[in-house]
Amino acid sequence: MALELSARHEWVLQSEIRNMSIECDRVGGINLSQGVCDTEVPPAVRQGAQSAIDEGINIYTRYDGLEELRKAIAAKQKIFTGLEMDPEREVIVSSGATGALYCACLALLNPGDEVIVFEPYYGYHISTLVATQAVPVYVQLHPPAWSFEFASLEKAVTSRTKAILINTPANPSGKVFSREELEHIATFASKHDLFIFTDEIYEHFLYDGYRHIPPATLPGMRERTITISGLSKTFSITGWRIGYCLCDARWAQTIGYFNDLVYVCAPAPLQMGVARGLEALGADYYESLSREYASKRDRVCRALKKAGLNPHVPQGAYYILADISGLPGKNSKERAMYLLERTGVASVPGEAFYDGDGGENLARFCFAKEDDVLEDACKRLQGL
Ligand code: PLP
């Protein structure tokens, strides 16, 4: 036996998103690469966590989260989607949506199981699948509408397919899956008896009248749908690591046991802060988020257009894929690095979101930033 890393180490490389953040720090630039979301945390959330520490809520919670938080999540889900989840048995609080998906994959996928994923994808989804020894199989979304052929799902399915993964609203494309598309996916999932993993972390970031439709609410889909979401983005608390998984009790207990194994529990006082926020904030808050972010989106899209980097205007989430084919470079990394060196604005090279071709001429810009930072970034981009 030699002292060496496990064979697994090759499956989890440092993400291009983190790489670009490091490059950005090196040149003292403006980081529009990582979705860190450094806008204001709602006071109810902050004060809820501070009081929880003072009140002594500092020890391990139940493996699937504090009762207050599980109840608050279930109540919010009922109000916004009509979906009834039992807070005792069907809500698992985890270490972010990232932790929730990892535990769901550990609980539901066997090594070699195939999972259909839409491309462009969010890289952590792929790394999570690969780390749990599942095999991603890609179906391409085509710009400008990020549509897909229904026939391509049938082409992707094999006897090893166990699940399909949806991210709506999507990172990085900003696509909000339509009811027609989701109904088609639902019929497809029923026909082949597949789980639907759905990452809905951007459920409250919607523009131009687009509506979020949770796949679990479609007829007959509740039992096979594993809904993943969290508050990192909605409450601007990406560093708190609070997310959750909602699913039928048949799966939830084992997902919770994996959560116990990997994380023991999410941070107790921060769970309480999120519970207090969910209790205090209503539709007004979530609608104002969409309005605020629509204006950030428009501002950055205008600047990109002026810079000659044609943007694909997102329907939801808070990223813009823009065409950087006019910049010098052999690939999207070289083009994104040119942009960083010239303007001090960091983006993520499009190839980070593709397994095959498709990303060479794209870069992703995150607009979850305070307005003054965006203004500075826009000025720099326009000076290109
Ligand atoms: N899911 C998607 C699609 C994301 O884009 C991100 C963050 O960028 C996450 C999940 C991470 O969520 P969390 O902070 O809750 O782990």
Residues whose N, C-alpha, C, O or C-beta is under 5 A from the ligand:
A	BS01	PLP	G35 S95 G96 A97 T98 G99 Y122 N167 N171 D199 I201 G230 S232 T238 I242 G243
